[in-house]
């Protein structure tokens, strides 16, 4: 009666041994694919005696760490890719603003050059007129009141013209200082010019 229970158990055991031996050969042939399987890690020394359990465990831990590190690096690279994509999307509007402020700078520089050029030409004309008045006064040196009148008129005209030039320069400086924040971001050289002119006018007592 007991053979009725023992014989099936023995048959199942031998079938399991045969199946395990066949599976073991497959695992040995494809060891690199199965060596980090938690089922086979404790038996690595038996399956591959030349490797050992400890060495196989260290190898699997290194592979696990590399996979985690690769995952983190991929996530960081994806983040930087999204960041670069966002920056490329806003580079177009930034180039438009840069072009606009470049045009404003060129306009201001052109305006300043034309204004100071006209001032220089006018100062030359006034200097020429004052020299002519001086020659005329030398001819009428005997008539003192004519010389005094002409001298006062020339001095008043020169002072008025100088004050007009200073007013124009002050207006230009105030215009630059009004947009000082924008100039500090995009055109710092214009802001430096405005600060220098403002300091000169302030030291001269015109600010």
TAPE-V150857 format. One record per residue. N is the residue number from 1. RES is the residue in one letter. PSI is psi in whole degrees, 0 to 359 (999 if undefined). Layout:
N	RES	PSI
N	RES	PSI
//
This chain:
1	X	322
2	X	338
3	X	334
4	X	332
5	X	325
6	X	319
7	X	316
8	X	323
9	X	317
10	X	319
11	X	317
12	X	322
13	X	314
14	X	323
15	X	320
16	X	320
17	X	315
18	X	316
19	X	320
20	X	321
21	X	318
22	X	316
23	X	324
24	X	322
25	X	319
26	X	319
27	X	320
28	X	321
29	X	325
30	X	49
31	X	322
32	X	334
33	X	334
34	X	356
35	X	336
36	X	12
37	X	126
38	X	336
39	X	325
40	X	347
41	X	314
42	X	340
43	X	19
44	X	323
45	X	331
46	X	321
47	X	315
48	X	89
49	X	336
50	X	349
51	X	304
52	X	158
53	X	316
54	X	315
55	X	319
56	X	322
57	X	317
58	X	319
59	X	316
60	X	322
61	X	321
62	X	318
63	X	321
64	X	316
65	X	320
66	X	321
67	X	320
68	X	315
69	X	320
70	X	322
71	X	317
72	X	317
73	X	319
74	X	321
75	X	318
76	X	317
77	X	322
78	X	321
79	X	315
80	X	326
81	X	317
82	X	321
83	X	315
84	X	324
85	X	318
86	X	320
87	X	321
88	X	330
89	X	326
90	X	357
91	X	330
92	X	305
93	X	324
94	X	321
95	X	325
96	X	314
97	X	320
98	X	319
99	X	320
100	X	314
101	X	331
102	X	320
103	X	320
104	X	317
105	X	315
106	X	322
107	X	316
108	X	318
109	X	320
110	X	318
111	X	316
112	X	318
113	X	316
114	X	319
115	X	312
116	X	329
117	X	317
118	X	322
119	X	318
120	X	317
121	X	319
122	X	321
123	X	323
124	X	319
125	X	318
126	X	320
127	X	319
128	X	318
129	X	318
130	X	322
131	X	318
132	X	320
133	X	322
134	X	321
135	X	320
136	X	318
137	X	327
138	X	326
139	X	329
140	X	39
141	X	336
142	X	335
143	X	94
144	X	324
145	X	327
146	X	316
147	X	318
148	X	317
149	X	313
150	X	323
151	X	315
152	X	318
153	X	317
154	X	318
155	X	316
156	X	318
157	X	317
158	X	317
159	X	317
160	X	318
161	X	318
162	X	317
163	X	324
164	X	317
165	X	319
166	X	321
167	X	319
168	X	316
169	X	319
170	X	318
171	X	320
172	X	318
173	X	317
174	X	322
175	X	319
176	X	319
177	X	331
178	X	331
179	X	36
180	X	324
181	X	317
182	X	319
183	X	323
184	X	330
185	X	323
186	X	328
187	X	72
188	X	335
189	X	327
190	X	324
191	X	320
192	X	318
193	X	318
194	X	319
195	X	320
196	X	315
197	X	320
198	X	320
199	X	323
200	X	316
201	X	322
202	X	319
203	X	332
204	X	354
205	X	20
206	X	2
207	X	999
//
